[in-house]
């Protein structure tokens, strides 16, 4: 039976593992992308052709000029929402394509 000080919560163990193997940034980026539909909404997600993160910049390719224009007005709000949910260190900018 392990000593009580050797036992840790599974979430804490995973966070520690991600940190030790320098995987946390990639894990956080994958979480941002996986949460895109929930954060942006179904209409925006339906028009999103490609979404990826490079150097803390979220790139979003949309198939609709109207949707791109609309989202450009709300870019700061989306960025703040993502920062609130995932932390300020995850993203520094959003680029629409």
Secondary structure as a PSIPRED ss2 file (coil, helix, strand):
# PSIPRED VFORMAT (PSIPRED V4.0)

   1 X C   1.000  0.000  0.000
   2 X C   1.000  0.000  0.000
   3 X C   1.000  0.000  0.000
   4 X H   0.000  1.000  0.000
   5 X H   0.000  1.000  0.000
   6 X H   0.000  1.000  0.000
   7 X C   1.000  0.000  0.000
   8 X C   1.000  0.000  0.000
   9 X C   1.000  0.000  0.000
  10 X H   0.000  1.000  0.000
  11 X H   0.000  1.000  0.000
  12 X H   0.000  1.000  0.000
  13 X H   0.000  1.000  0.000
  14 X H   0.000  1.000  0.000
  15 X H   0.000  1.000  0.000
  16 X H   0.000  1.000  0.000
  17 X H   0.000  1.000  0.000
  18 X H   0.000  1.000  0.000
  19 X H   0.000  1.000  0.000
  20 X H   0.000  1.000  0.000
  21 X C   1.000  0.000  0.000
  22 X C   1.000  0.000  0.000
  23 X C   1.000  0.000  0.000
  24 X H   0.000  1.000  0.000
  25 X H   0.000  1.000  0.000
  26 X H   0.000  1.000  0.000
  27 X H   0.000  1.000  0.000
  28 X H   0.000  1.000  0.000
  29 X H   0.000  1.000  0.000
  30 X H   0.000  1.000  0.000
  31 X H   0.000  1.000  0.000
  32 X H   0.000  1.000  0.000
  33 X H   0.000  1.000  0.000
  34 X H   0.000  1.000  0.000
  35 X C   1.000  0.000  0.000
  36 X H   0.000  1.000  0.000
  37 X H   0.000  1.000  0.000
  38 X H   0.000  1.000  0.000
  39 X H   0.000  1.000  0.000
  40 X H   0.000  1.000  0.000
  41 X C   1.000  0.000  0.000
  42 X H   0.000  1.000  0.000
  43 X H   0.000  1.000  0.000
  44 X H   0.000  1.000  0.000
  45 X H   0.000  1.000  0.000
  46 X H   0.000  1.000  0.000
  47 X C   1.000  0.000  0.000
  48 X E   0.000  0.000  1.000
  49 X E   0.000  0.000  1.000
  50 X E   0.000  0.000  1.000
  51 X E   0.000  0.000  1.000
  52 X E   0.000  0.000  1.000
  53 X E   0.000  0.000  1.000
  54 X E   0.000  0.000  1.000
  55 X C   1.000  0.000  0.000
  56 X C   1.000  0.000  0.000
  57 X E   0.000  0.000  1.000
  58 X E   0.000  0.000  1.000
  59 X E   0.000  0.000  1.000
  60 X E   0.000  0.000  1.000
  61 X E   0.000  0.000  1.000
  62 X E   0.000  0.000  1.000
  63 X C   1.000  0.000  0.000
  64 X C   1.000  0.000  0.000
  65 X H   0.000  1.000  0.000
  66 X H   0.000  1.000  0.000
  67 X H   0.000  1.000  0.000
  68 X H   0.000  1.000  0.000
  69 X H   0.000  1.000  0.000
  70 X H   0.000  1.000  0.000
  71 X H   0.000  1.000  0.000
  72 X H   0.000  1.000  0.000
  73 X H   0.000  1.000  0.000
  74 X C   1.000  0.000  0.000
  75 X H   0.000  1.000  0.000
  76 X H   0.000  1.000  0.000
  77 X H   0.000  1.000  0.000
  78 X H   0.000  1.000  0.000
  79 X H   0.000  1.000  0.000
  80 X H   0.000  1.000  0.000
  81 X H   0.000  1.000  0.000
  82 X H   0.000  1.000  0.000
  83 X H   0.000  1.000  0.000
  84 X H   0.000  1.000  0.000
  85 X H   0.000  1.000  0.000
  86 X H   0.000  1.000  0.000
  87 X C   1.000  0.000  0.000
  88 X C   1.000  0.000  0.000
  89 X C   1.000  0.000  0.000
  90 X C   1.000  0.000  0.000
  91 X C   1.000  0.000  0.000
  92 X C   1.000  0.000  0.000
  93 X E   0.000  0.000  1.000
  94 X E   0.000  0.000  1.000
  95 X E   0.000  0.000  1.000
  96 X E   0.000  0.000  1.000
  97 X C   1.000  0.000  0.000
